[in-house]
């Protein structure tokens, strides 16, 4: 392998485990370094292969955009890529940087260094982008890097895609996703915010107008289609605390999503922090009034007992604000503004009122993981039940993981106190959070609700089916029942039955409704035979 002056110059900028050179026709013409350790293939086996065969298909659009955008003397990356031929626990990843040196006959010098495998191979949604950006800011502060947030609006893009065939529209999306990721910091800092709006975290460099024009060129959008690109940037340097950073990011993204380029711009992170504090003061007042005046409504979704011919077991109580849209943004805001406990108490109060009004009902109220750590909440519930003994034995609490439980020992004491009042305890969304197993080990639970993403895939078999079967077995050994959410059809019900799940919930049995309804064709799992002492036990068996 001959090392020409241009080739040496191209590699002089790299400190890497593997060096490759990609010829203009797209094939690897040169390879040197620890190829086998990094990729599983000897360097001699790489020469002559197309570079696309070396990169995982999920990351090829990003690499293609990065290579296509290189001018003579230009550098692209670093971005983290997954290498082809790796999967699961053995997945191999590398930090990839490319250089196009003048006088090297159009060849591109590429450097690969070992990197931690990633979980994202596409664009973030808003929520995951907020968390990813906050983490990037923390890392940048430690390393002295300067990052900025570019907000990009490609007006008319959605209308253009409607004119294209499904195949052409999909290809356009793939090119755009790859181009956005190629321009982002590490290849993992880009988001699709909907309505032709996107966000990119990148190292501070050329202006955002140049960024947009580069994107338009890489995506190959003809000017005649009338797509109108606009962009602005906000520096992510500043002294804000991590919590302030996350709120400022959320404020900036929310404003951009709602108003686009008409939103008042923040030029710096500190400026965005200041404006987000002003909005928070307004939000606290509005949300506080909604909680105090109980300006929300409850809807009810049936949960059936699969071991009793799909008889109705209880209804989950879901809160709605204003309309029937997802309550998650309001609940997340309540947690951030320390208003979640008053909201949870208000919901429990109304839930108990429904139990008193209808002696046949059994209801499950959702409680934040933050609330369950509060002694005041437990005392409030005990006081409500003391005033309404007819509701005892018919109230269940679902502990959500929207906010982490800070002290599991304290939380468990509170859960035991609620169980002593005849309440059942369900852990919601098991498998969705990293803390689920610790919760199962350290909290006294009656039911575990399996996260819906596993249920959707269960009927197709594979790893998710094995996971659920093992979970059911483990819970059975611990004396804990299991509940499958998002059971949407007969096939899903049959799959969860085969897995041994005890209870089920989903549109197959009924959508959330303003009045508690019987699931179609189901028997009533009554409490008539349950002795009063058993109803105070706080056990699933005591519920019938």
VOGU-3710 file (C-alpha; in Angstrom, 3 decimals, decimal comma):
1> xxxxxxxxxx> 0,000/0,000/0,000  1,669/3,187/-1,183  1,433/6,267/1,057  1,364/9,326/-1,193  2,026/12,802/0,287  -1,672/13,656/-0,043  -2,670/10,426/1,661  -0,247/11,063/4,529  -1,554/14,618/4,836  -5,107/13,352/4,974
11> xxxxxxxxxx> -4,276/10,959/7,794  -2,054/13,429/9,636  -5,141/15,065/11,117  -6,434/11,763/12,503  -5,695/9,842/15,663  -7,713/6,703/15,112  -7,916/2,929/15,361  -8,631/2,445/11,652  -7,854/4,599/8,627  -9,627/4,118/5,305
21> xxxxxxxxxx> -9,545/5,893/1,988  -12,684/5,980/-0,145  -12,176/6,321/-3,882  -14,483/8,579/-5,963  -16,505/5,564/-7,145  -17,359/4,713/-3,536  -15,045/1,777/-2,913  -12,456/1,428/-0,155  -9,078/1,790/-1,822  -6,838/1,773/1,232
31> xxxxxxxxxx> -7,057/0,473/4,821  -4,633/0,430/7,708  -4,992/-0,064/11,455  -6,772/-2,296/13,945  -9,497/-3,270/11,498  -10,225/-6,720/12,873  -10,546/-5,513/16,471  -12,812/-2,653/15,432  -14,921/-4,151/12,669  -14,373/-7,913/12,765
41> xxxxxxxxxx> -12,765/-7,896/9,307  -9,085/-7,805/8,394  -7,944/-4,634/6,639  -7,048/-6,610/3,518  -10,670/-7,793/3,323  -11,946/-4,215/3,285  -10,049/-3,046/0,206  -12,265/-3,180/-2,861  -15,529/-3,217/-0,883  -18,082/-0,433/-1,196
51> xxxxxxxxxx> -18,024/1,835/1,852  -21,785/1,286/2,208  -21,122/-2,400/2,976  -18,967/-1,307/5,922  -21,688/0,838/7,575  -24,926/-0,325/9,207  -27,894/0,423/6,871  -29,505/2,642/9,526  -26,529/5,028/9,410  -25,782/4,981/5,686
61> xxxxxxxxxx> -27,947/8,033/4,845  -26,051/10,067/7,454  -22,622/8,974/6,159  -23,688/9,533/2,556  -24,779/13,091/3,393  -21,550/13,748/5,283  -19,372/12,524/2,385  -21,433/14,300/-0,272  -21,136/17,614/1,543  -17,327/17,631/1,688
71> xxxxxxxxxx> -15,467/20,207/-0,363  -11,729/20,163/-1,063  -9,962/20,857/2,212  -13,124/20,146/4,161  -13,719/17,965/7,183  -16,899/16,206/8,280  -17,792/14,734/11,648  -17,073/13,267/14,015  -20,314/11,277/14,067  -20,931/7,960/15,793
81> xxxxxxxxxx> -21,815/5,154/13,365  -22,710/1,513/13,814  -20,637/-0,834/11,684  -22,274/-3,396/9,426  -22,578/-6,999/10,486  -23,000/-6,286/14,191  -26,181/-6,696/16,173  -27,508/-6,761/19,711  -24,951/-7,052/22,494  -22,103/-7,451/19,982
91> xxxxxxxxxx> -22,944/-4,238/18,127  -19,788/-2,361/17,123  -19,718/1,405/16,917  -17,088/3,928/15,876  -16,574/7,655/15,887  -16,171/8,559/12,214  -14,424/11,602/10,725  -13,835/12,298/7,021  -11,352/14,605/5,234  -11,208/15,584/1,547
101> xxxxxxxxxx> -7,648/16,696/0,849  -6,879/18,726/-2,307  -4,731/16,923/-4,845  -5,738/13,441/-3,696  -7,661/12,596/-6,895  -11,066/13,033/-5,213  -10,427/10,372/-2,592  -11,762/10,896/0,956  -9,649/10,012/3,996  -11,671/8,454/6,817
111> xxxxxxxxxx> -10,739/7,861/10,456  -12,564/5,439/12,770  -12,114/5,236/16,552  -13,875/2,947/18,994  -17,072/4,405/20,438  -19,941/3,366/22,663  -22,835/1,829/20,718  -25,809/4,153/20,421  -29,527/3,568/20,616  -30,675/6,297/18,194
121> xxxxxxxxxx> -30,314/5,793/14,453  -32,713/8,499/13,353  -34,183/11,819/14,396  -35,279/12,476/17,951  -38,787/13,523/18,848  -39,121/16,622/21,027  -38,965/14,826/24,375  -35,917/12,675/23,648  -34,200/15,644/21,965  -34,550/17,748/25,118
131> xxxxxxxxxx> -32,851/15,079/27,227  -30,151/14,369/24,630  -29,349/18,080/24,223  -29,112/18,635/27,980  -26,596/15,765/28,135  -24,606/17,209/25,211  -24,461/20,594/26,939  -23,135/19,011/30,135  -20,421/17,178/28,162  -19,537/20,295/26,168
141> xxxxxxxxxx> -19,035/22,284/29,366  -16,639/19,663/30,673  -14,629/19,569/27,420  -14,752/23,266/26,524  -16,706/22,789/23,289  -19,018/25,512/21,979  -22,416/24,257/20,873  -25,415/25,986/19,405  -29,033/25,065/18,754  -30,151/25,595/15,160
151> xxxxxxxxxx> -33,925/25,834/14,631  -34,823/25,119/11,001  -38,112/25,573/9,178  -38,532/24,124/5,689  -41,844/25,723/4,775  -43,724/23,812/2,110  -41,862/20,532/2,638  -44,988/18,713/3,797  -46,943/19,997/0,804  -44,171/18,817/-1,532
161> xxxxxxxxxx> -44,204/15,307/-0,075  -47,950/15,043/-0,697  -47,286/15,595/-4,411  -44,713/12,808/-4,539  -45,257/9,089/-4,776  -44,957/7,215/-1,449  -41,601/5,843/-2,555  -40,254/9,272/-3,541  -41,541/10,857/-0,330  -39,865/8,126/1,741
171> xxxxxxxxxx> -36,599/8,647/-0,138  -36,820/12,400/0,508  -37,356/11,774/4,215  -34,383/9,432/4,309  -32,106/11,994/2,640  -33,296/14,764/4,945  -32,868/12,658/8,077  -29,363/11,690/7,001  -28,419/15,281/6,171  -29,718/16,633/9,506
181> xxxxxxxxxx> -27,865/13,965/11,468  -24,664/14,558/9,473  -24,762/18,245/10,453  -25,450/17,525/14,144  -22,978/17,080/16,978  -21,872/13,443/17,010  -24,607/12,483/14,561  -27,133/12,173/17,376  -28,322/15,736/17,907  -31,126/16,263/15,390
191> xxxxxxxxxx> -34,909/16,268/15,852  -38,099/16,331/13,806  -40,477/18,700/15,614  -43,341/18,285/13,141  -44,958/20,797/10,758  -41,787/21,124/8,653  -39,742/22,223/11,684  -36,474/20,673/12,787  -33,754/21,248/15,363  -30,043/20,497/15,273
201> xxxxxxxxxx> -27,409/20,757/18,005  -24,053/21,393/16,360  -20,623/22,767/17,040  -20,535/26,516/16,587  -19,192/27,322/13,140  -20,515/28,796/9,921  -23,832/30,653/9,976  -27,217/28,952/9,953  -28,000/30,282/6,468  -25,038/28,291/5,135
211> xxxxxxxxxx> -26,299/25,277/7,108  -29,734/25,507/5,510  -28,385/25,879/1,998  -26,161/22,859/2,594  -29,175/20,850/3,723  -31,229/21,857/0,683  -28,378/20,806/-1,603  -27,808/17,484/0,175  -31,511/16,638/0,131  -31,683/17,618/-3,562
221> xxxxxxxxxx> -34,796/19,795/-3,326  -35,347/21,670/-6,587  -36,005/25,420/-6,044  -39,022/25,160/-8,361  -40,879/23,219/-5,649  -41,084/26,376/-3,561  -39,719/25,007/-0,272  -38,867/28,098/1,780  -36,011/27,429/4,220  -35,450/29,603/7,295
231> xxxxxxxxxx> -33,229/29,137/10,324  -31,871/30,814/13,408  -29,371/29,804/16,050  -29,126/30,049/19,833  -25,819/29,678/21,644  -25,861/26,865/24,200  -23,046/28,350/26,247  -23,984/29,729/29,661  -23,925/29,225/33,402  -27,452/27,888/33,927
241> xxxxxxxxxx> -28,006/24,933/36,248  -29,053/21,598/34,661  -32,701/22,037/35,651  -32,740/25,550/34,175  -31,111/24,271/30,983  -33,858/21,696/30,457  -36,615/24,251/31,078  -34,959/26,762/28,750  -34,660/24,163/25,986  -38,293/23,187/26,448
251> xxxxxxxxxx> -39,340/26,822/26,341  -37,389/27,471/23,122  -38,668/24,332/21,391  -42,284/24,879/22,499  -42,209/28,455/21,202  -40,702/27,353/17,873  -43,182/24,485/17,455  -46,124/26,779/18,160  -45,073/29,921/16,295  -42,235/28,913/13,974
261> xxxxxxxxxx> -39,934/31,748/12,973  -42,495/34,268/14,293  -41,589/33,285/17,863  -39,431/35,812/19,701  -35,867/34,516/19,340  -33,469/33,846/22,199  -29,878/34,443/21,140  -28,287/32,742/24,147  -29,095/29,977/26,588  -29,063/32,432/29,496
271> xxxxxxxxxx> -31,598/34,617/27,696  -33,810/31,578/27,130  -33,504/30,716/30,844  -34,713/34,185/31,784  -37,693/33,998/29,448  -38,568/30,464/30,584  -38,640/31,647/34,217  -41,149/34,335/33,243  -43,329/31,751/31,517  -43,018/29,379/34,482
281> xxxxxxxxxx> -44,479/32,023/36,801  -47,477/32,276/34,495  -47,783/28,477/34,241  -47,672/28,063/38,023  -50,613/30,418/38,415  -52,677/28,821/35,633  -52,009/25,230/36,670  -52,523/26,058/40,353  -55,941/27,498/39,556  -56,864/24,439/37,468
291> xxxxxxxxxx> -55,936/22,113/40,349  -57,562/24,181/43,101  -60,755/24,670/41,137  -60,669/21,065/39,862  -60,855/22,170/36,242  -60,240/18,693/34,928  -62,405/15,677/34,259  -62,049/11,981/34,861  -62,532/9,231/32,292  -62,613/5,506/32,954
301> xxxxxxxxxx> -61,145/2,531/31,068  -62,059/-1,078/31,968  -59,518/-3,658/33,164  -60,552/-7,323/32,845  -59,587/-10,478/34,713  -58,267/-12,949/32,133  -58,407/-15,769/34,698  -62,162/-15,178/35,155  -63,401/-15,246/31,562  -62,413/-11,598/30,963
311> xxxxxxxxxx> -64,777/-10,407/33,687  -64,545/-6,743/34,642  -62,085/-6,329/37,507  -61,851/-2,533/37,858  -61,580/0,715/35,885  -58,477/2,859/35,560  -59,171/6,540/36,242  -57,539/8,884/33,717  -57,421/12,663/34,050  -58,148/15,026/31,158
321> xxxxxxxxxx> -57,592/18,794/30,967  -59,810/20,902/28,724  -60,151/18,401/25,893  -59,423/14,730/25,320  -55,792/15,280/24,329  -53,011/13,465/26,159  -52,658/14,744/29,747  -48,929/13,926/29,804  -47,668/17,494/29,107  -49,782/18,888/31,943
331> xxxxxxxxxx> -48,733/16,122/34,319  -45,073/16,610/33,468  -45,455/20,347/34,030  -47,185/19,699/37,367  -44,224/17,542/38,436  -41,703/20,183/37,403  -43,611/22,975/39,169  -44,127/20,945/42,366  -47,889/20,882/41,826  -48,222/17,159/41,204
341> xxxxxxxxxx> -49,112/16,273/44,812  -52,088/18,684/44,995  -53,246/17,365/41,599  -52,943/13,732/42,736  -54,860/14,493/45,939  -57,611/16,228/43,940  -57,886/13,238/41,584  -58,052/10,771/44,500  -60,722/12,904/46,158  -62,907/12,782/43,052
351> xxxxxxxxxx> -62,178/9,073/42,572  -63,369/8,306/46,110  -66,485/10,394/45,479  -67,289/8,144/42,489  -66,761/5,041/44,642  -69,177/6,386/47,232  -71,746/7,213/44,538  -71,592/3,706/43,018  -70,980/0,796/45,452  -70,278/-1,608/42,540
361> xxxxxxxxxx> -67,252/0,307/41,246  -63,590/-0,497/41,796  -61,268/2,252/40,595  -57,518/2,744/40,076  -56,071/6,255/40,407  -52,680/7,186/38,933  -50,139/8,610/41,390  -46,802/10,171/40,498  -43,642/8,534/41,782  -42,850/11,909/43,325
371> xxxxxxxxxx> -46,133/12,051/45,258  -45,806/8,609/46,835  -42,769/9,843/48,752  -44,867/12,445/50,591  -46,195/11,620/54,102  -48,792/14,370/53,644  -50,295/12,508/50,690  -50,657/9,282/52,673  -52,288/11,127/55,556  -54,673/12,871/53,158
381> xxxxxxxxxx> -55,757/9,528/51,667  -56,208/7,930/55,090  -58,314/10,896/56,201  -60,515/10,668/53,089  -61,058/6,940/53,570  -61,839/7,419/57,274  -64,635/9,810/56,264  -65,918/7,415/53,579  -65,510/3,842/54,888  -67,821/2,582/52,135
391> xxxxxxxxxx> -65,009/3,255/49,642  -62,508/1,050/51,491  -61,419/-2,071/49,625  -62,330/-0,627/46,217  -59,454/1,796/45,603  -56,250/0,922/43,753  -53,220/3,163/43,167  -51,102/2,971/39,999  -47,621/4,347/40,652  -46,347/5,950/37,455
401> xxxxxxxxxx> -42,691/6,349/36,454  -43,141/9,803/34,924  -41,037/10,999/37,873  -38,487/8,805/39,609  -38,987/7,712/43,209  -36,202/9,330/45,206  -36,295/7,072/48,305  -37,593/3,539/47,766  -37,562/2,687/51,471  -39,780/5,664/52,329
411> xxxxxxxxxx> -42,031/4,943/49,352  -42,465/1,335/50,458  -43,497/2,413/53,966  -46,128/4,651/52,421  -47,370/1,897/50,108  -47,713/-0,479/53,057  -49,719/2,175/54,898  -52,090/2,452/51,930  -52,387/-1,346/51,670  -53,331/-1,467/55,354
421> xxxxxxxxxx> -56,322/0,703/54,385  -57,445/-1,966/51,913  -55,916/-0,360/48,791  -54,093/-2,304/46,105  -50,817/-1,074/44,594  -49,944/-1,389/40,907  -46,613/-0,406/39,329  -47,428/1,239/35,992  -45,458/0,859/32,721  -43,062/-1,851/33,891
431> xxxxxxxxxx> -40,171/-2,102/31,427  -40,370/1,510/30,253  -37,868/2,828/32,790  -34,471/1,688/33,999  -35,687/1,625/37,606  -38,469/-0,915/37,055  -36,564/-3,947/38,343  -35,414/-2,077/41,465  -39,023/-1,037/42,102  -40,204/-4,628/41,797
441> xxxxxxxxxx> -37,506/-5,796/44,200  -37,934/-3,108/46,842  -41,603/-2,078/46,779  -44,573/-4,020/48,170  -46,767/-4,440/45,092  -49,949/-6,295/44,193  -49,917/-5,833/40,411  -47,333/-4,970/37,758  -48,615/-3,348/34,555  -46,466/-4,342/31,564
451> xxxxxxxxxx> -45,551/-1,461/29,265  -47,589/-1,432/26,066  -44,604/-1,560/23,696  -43,985/-5,164/24,778  -47,644/-6,074/24,308  -47,700/-4,688/20,765  -44,851/-7,005/19,799  -45,870/-9,991/21,923  -48,114/-11,604/19,320  -45,181/-11,710/16,887
461> xxxxxxxxxx> -43,104/-13,852/19,261  -39,367/-13,367/19,687  -37,532/-11,678/22,542  -40,512/-9,659/23,817  -42,563/-12,837/24,229  -39,753/-14,425/26,229  -39,406/-11,277/28,345  -43,091/-11,297/29,274  -43,146/-15,022/30,067  -40,128/-14,622/32,347
471> xxxxxxxxxx> -41,679/-11,545/33,959  -44,950/-13,376/34,627  -43,040/-16,279/36,188  -40,951/-13,962/38,346  -43,979/-11,973/39,505  -45,880/-15,178/40,278  -43,029/-16,341/42,496  -43,170/-12,969/44,282  -46,933/-13,178/44,722  -47,518/-10,275/42,309
481> xxxxxxxxxx> -50,163/-10,311/39,548  -49,496/-8,987/36,035  -51,573/-6,660/33,847  -51,108/-6,141/30,102  -51,981/-2,729/28,703  -52,712/-1,823/25,069  -54,484/-5,093/24,253  -56,143/-3,910/21,056  -57,426/-7,077/19,358  -58,237/-10,759/19,816
491> xxxxxxxxxx> -54,757/-11,853/18,710  -53,146/-9,679/21,376  -55,511/-11,065/24,008  -54,693/-14,633/23,020  -50,967/-13,848/23,192  -51,140/-12,406/26,706  -53,299/-15,343/27,818  -50,670/-17,771/26,538  -48,014/-15,818/28,398  -49,947/-16,312/31,643
501> xxxxxxxxxx> -50,825/-12,632/32,249  -53,570/-12,148/34,861  -55,321/-8,931/33,769  -55,691/-6,956/30,534  -56,646/-3,463/29,428  -57,013/-1,830/26,031  -59,389/-0,773/23,292  -60,357/-4,409/22,738  -62,327/-4,121/25,982  -63,257/-0,463/25,783
511> xxxxxxxxxx> -61,908/3,047/25,245  -61,731/5,601/28,083  -65,254/6,911/28,675  -66,819/9,578/30,850  -68,863/6,937/32,671  -67,478/3,554/33,802  -68,771/0,983/31,318  -68,796/-2,814/31,191  -66,444/-4,323/28,603  -68,372/-5,836/25,709
521> xxxxxxxxxx> -69,463/-9,387/26,425  -67,746/-9,562/29,804  -69,221/-10,822/33,029  -69,193/-8,722/36,188  -66,496/-9,656/38,684  -68,530/-8,690/41,737  -67,481/-7,942/45,274  -70,672/-9,296/46,785  -69,010/-12,427/48,193  -66,026/-10,608/49,696
531> xxxxxxxxxx> -66,019/-10,425/53,470  -65,414/-6,962/55,031  -62,204/-8,185/56,697  -60,879/-9,426/53,369  -61,714/-6,101/51,750  -59,449/-4,381/54,280  -56,535/-6,716/53,519  -55,271/-4,933/50,442  -54,873/-8,169/48,461  -55,894/-9,000/44,905
541> xxxx> -57,779/-12,049/46,169  -59,726/-9,813/48,540  -60,979/-7,883/45,544  -62,711/-10,871/44,003
//
